[in-house]
């Protein structure tokens, strides 16, 4: 899986765990809703850049580089609140 796909999936996971729709997610990030819709739609050629990835992590209290980490196959999600 490519980095762009991993970031897209993790961004969607942030939205789901915070019960946000695309408009609310965009507002939290200070971005335009259309920009976020373009970035999150599957098959989009637009990619979440490094600066936006770090902004998402900071805004939603994720560790640095979290958005770049894919889950290993066979492993479930980590619920470690301190990791």
PyMOL commands that set and color helices and strands:
alter all, ss='L'
color gray80, all
select helices_A, chain A and resi 3-17+22-29+33-40+50-59+66-68
alter helices_A, ss='H'
color red, helices_A
deselect
rebuild
show_as cartoon
